[in-house]
Amino acid sequence: MNFMTTLKDAWRRNDSLVCVGLDPEPGRLPAGLSGNEGIFTFCRDIVDATAGLVCAYKPQIAHFAAQRAEGVLERLIAHIHERHPGIPVILDAKRGDIGSTARHYAAEAFERYDADAVTLNPYLGRDSIDPFLERADKGVILLCRTSNPGGADFQALDCGGQPLYIRVAETIARDWNGNGNCALVTGATWPEELGRVRAVVGDMPLLVPGIGAQGGDIEAVMAQGRTAEGTGLMISSSRAILYASAGSDFADVAHRAADEMRKSVNSHRQ
């Protein structure tokens, strides 16, 4: 499955730019769900309830690994591929290392977990990303201007008249995207900066965290980040959808929350 093709198909088929983050938190599962089976049931039911409303799923690897639930993550991604093959899976891992270590990280993401894309840190430079870029069928989603407050510590540093995050965006768009499989992480909490990135990278997809609990505004994100066709974005929400209800109706309420977000996003697409 080619990530970019599948993503574009999901944008169109589900009329959605919504990406649901799958971040199971210890102690936040609905009553009656616990342990690895509880984590799997919770995430599976969220997926099955929202699959017609989203353009991607984004499981965060640390939320599974910290609970010794890596096997659950493998099962969950396999379930998505089997039951909802038109929805790509982004492994949110933020890897970045050199040499053979980078190749092992690529094998982890694409062979062990069978993810369609992975988030990466470009700080170590091109050679640390090459093992991922070589997989033309897979998405390579690189940190650019992140949503957290401390992102500006380095990302906003002046680099010859441009902030570092713009230099990162320029380099990836110009030099790293030969296979057309790159995307960038740009936070909803900095919409004007997101717009600067969009101006530099053209129609390259942007993964946009920070809506909901972090305070990002959908209208501002759409105004600054959408392409001329009204797409180009994977607007991620995790907690606002996953934990919309703590009761046995959690999947139904997650469906409604995802649908409300989709409608809100779509109201600003043109």
Phi, psi and omega in degrees: 000126179275124187300310185296318179296315181295319178299313180296321177297320180291321174308313185283312186294316182266001181047052190214140170248014185272130174246125180265121174280133181254093187235077182293122182261134174303133177085357182249004177290148177301157180306138180094350179247129179203163178066190183297321179294324177295318178298315181297313181300316180300307183293319179300315182292324174299313180301309183298329181280338188243359189300333179276003188241000191233166175253348181191160168243147184226083174290136179264117191298326183294329180294334177271314185296323181295339179256015182056041185241032178299325177296326176296319179298317176301314180297321182295314179295321176298320178297316180299315180297322183285314186271332185223063190294346179272004181248116181287153179246124177257118175278113180274095185236336178053044179287164176176108181203181189248163170055224185295333179296318178298322179294323177293322177296322177295319178295321177302310185291314193261338180253309179295307185269345179059037176288155178270339179204164180215145174274142186222156175258120184276006191301329182275358174094181191301318184295334179284344183254343184307318180299336177274317180299328181297338179274084188299337180277350184255151177274138179241104190249109192255138178299134180231289176232098191280163189279345185284152182302324183283357181303328183290344182308318178244321187296334181264002180298142181289129177232084179065039178094354177233145176293156183304320184297329176288322176298320177299311181300316180298314183296316181294315181294322185275319192247334189258347191261036182299329178267003179065028184244017181264150171216168183233148172268120180224122190284143177294341183285351179231068188297322180295323178289325173302318178297323177294321177295315179303319181296331182277323191258000180067228185270010178305135178297145176238128173270121190242097172275169173108359174282145176091245188300331181272352171096007178293150185251124184297315182301317180293320178299314181294319180298322185268332194249340184290154175277177179299333179275358181080022178234216175085359185233146166240097186270112191267136172224135180243282189299322184296336178261312183299318188248031177296335174216142176261005183262187181292347178269018188304322182290317179296319180289325174299319176303313181295319180296318179294321179293320177297319178294317179302314180297320179297314178299313185294336179291347181243016185281336183259000000 
